[in-house]
Amino acid sequence: MPNQPCRGGLAPAARFSPDERDAVYKAIETRRDVRDQFLPQPLPDDVVTRLLQAAHAAPSVGFMQPWSFILVSDEQVKERAWQAFSRANDEAVAMFPDAQRNRYRSLKLEGIRKAPLSICVTCDPDRAGPVVLGRTHNPRMDAFSTVCAVQNLWLAARAEGVGVGWVSIFRDADVRDLLGIPERIEIIAWLCLGYVDALYEEPELAVKGWRQRLPLDELVFRDRWGTR
């Protein structure tokens, strides 16, 4: 049976109250990529459910909802994931100029073994069929949509007092083999999650001198590239 359309109508687009608005901006401005501040206590099931519901409420091109979420709490699986990261991280060191290598080695870049929960976020490019509204001329829109789900989860986590760290340093094949992910499914993110009682006031890489936030004025053009 074909999918039945949902019935619903327009609802008032009321502006948030000042407190509600400020809470949204606070979550955005204080969100951090957490690597080492995780507490050992497990996340309650209801909190994890709310985070997944927030991710699932993300915008998606053609309403294709290409995301899936693999919850990983098994210590042996996390250890193998850390080993995959460690191998890739050793390779990454050599990719940086000599002057940056020692600083790179000093950075804590993951919390796989310390965080009580990991979530592998994947993208199914076939979920809405071969022709997807809005993806007809840009095949990457499914992946971009899945990244929106990651951001939704991250902001909801900040509101819950849950830290999130995105681990991207691994060979795709290692994680695919570890979690039994089919070849046609794209791996978007490995996220480490856990409660935190402290966060950096500024992004950690800025605090540790790796890079600084760019001035917004340098990134905004009017009507044409390069025109301010």
N, C-alpha and C positions, 0 to 999 in steps of 0.2 A: 504494500500500500504506500503511495507517495506520502511524503511529509505533509501534514496538515498545517495550514498557516495558523499562527498564534493570533488570538483575538485580543485586541486592545486598542486604546485610543490615546489621544494626546492628554498629557497632564500638565498642570501649571509649571512653568520653568521658573520657580521662585528663586530669588537670590538667597544665598546662604546668609544666616545671621553673622554678625561680625565674629563671634566666638567660633562658629563652625568654619568660616572662611580662614581664620587665623590658624585653626588646627590643621587644615589642609596644607597651608604654606609651611607650617612648622614641620610637618612630616617630610615635606620635600626638602626643606633647607637643612634639616638635621639628619637626614638619611646618610648612613656611612657604609662603606664596604668593610665588613668586620672580618678580621683574620685571627685575632688572638684573645679577644675579650669574652669568649663564650663561657657560660656557667654550665656545670655538668647536669643540672636537673633536666629531665625530659620535658618536652612540650606536651601539654595536655591535648587530647584528641580534639576537643572542641576548638581550641586555638588553631590547630593545624587545619581543621575543616574551614574555619573562617578565612584563613590565608588562601586556601585553594579556591574558595568561592570568590574571593576578591580577584584572584588571577583569572578565573573563568569568566568574570564579568568584563574582561578587557575588550577593547575594540578589535575587530578583525575584519579584514577586507573581504567583501562578499559574505560576511557572517559565516566564514568557513570554520572558525574555531579549530585551528589545526594543532593545538597544543595537547600534550599528554604529560603526566607527572609520575615519575617513579620515586617512591619514598624509600629511602635507604637508611636503616638504623642498625643493621647487622654489623657487628664490629669487624668480622672477617672481610666482609665486602668493602667496608670503609678502609680497612688496611690495604687491600688490593688497589683501591682507588688512589690512596696516598702514594703507593709505590708507582703507579702510572704517572701521577703528578711529578714525583721525584725524578723519574727518568727523563721526563720532558723538560723539567726545570734545569737539569744538568746540561741538556742540549741548548737551552735558551741562553745560558750564561755566555756561551761562545759567540752568540749572535750580536752582542753588544760591544762597542768599542772598549779597548783596554781600560780607559779612564773610568768607565761606568761599572766594570765587572765587580769590583769589591763592594760598591754601594748596592748593586743588585743582589749580591749574595747575602747582604745584611738585612734585606727586607723579608718580613714574614708575609708570604703570599697566599696562604691557604689555612683553613681550619678544619680540614677533613676529619682528622682523628679527634679533635677536641670538641667539635660541635656535636650535640646529641643526635641531630637529624641532618641528612642531606636529601635534596630533591634534584633529580635529573629532569630537566625540562626538554621535551622533544617537540618536533614539528612534523606533521604528516602532510606532505604536499598533495596527497591524493584524496584527502578527506571530503572535499566538496566536488570531486570529479575532475575531469581533464580541463574543462573550461570554467573558470571562476570569475564571477562578476568582479571587476576591478583589478584582476590579475592578468588580464589578457595581454597586456603589453609590458608588464614587469613581473617576471616569474618569482622574484624574491619577496613579494608582498606577503606570502605565507610566513616566511621567517620573520619579517618585520612585525607582523601581527603577534607572533609568539613572544617577541621581545617586549611588546606592550603588556603581555600577561606577566612576564617577569617583573616589570616595573610596578604593576598593580600589587603583586605579592609583596614586593619590597617595601612599598609605602604602607601597606596594611600592617606588615611586620613591625615597622617603626612605631606605629600607633599602639601596638600590642606589647612594646618593650622587648621585641625579638630582634636580634641582630641577624643580618644576612651577609654572606660573603660569596662572591661569584668567582669560581675557579675556572679559568679558561686555558691553563697550561697543561695540556695532556694531548696525547695522540688519540685522535678520534677512534681508531680501531681498538685501542685498549679498553675504552669505556664501552664501546659497542659490544665487544666480546664479554666484558665483565657482567653487563646487565642484559645480554641477549637481545639487543636492539636490532631490528631488521635493517638491511642495507638501505632500503628506500626511505627510512625515517631519519631526519636530520637531528643531530644533537645540538641544542641551542645553548644550554647552560647547566653547569653543576653548581648548585647552591648549597652552602652550609648554613644551617639555622640553629639558633639557640638563644636562650635568654641572655641578656647582658645587663650589667649594672653601671657601666661606664662606656662612653663613646668619645672619640676624638672630637674636639670642637671644630676642627677643620678636617678635610679629607686627609687620611694618613699619609698618602704619597706627597701631599703638600707639606705636612708637618715635618716629614723626614727629608725634604729637599729634593725629591725626584722631579716633580713638576709643580707649577703653580697654576691657579685658575686664571684663565685668559680674561682680559677685560671684555665685557659684553659689547661695548661700543665698537670694538674692532671686528665684531662678528655679525653686525646688522647692516644690511644694505637696503637701498630704496629703489624699487622698480627694476633694477638691473645690477648684475654682479659688479662689485667694486664701487658702486655709487653710494655714497653716504649722505 
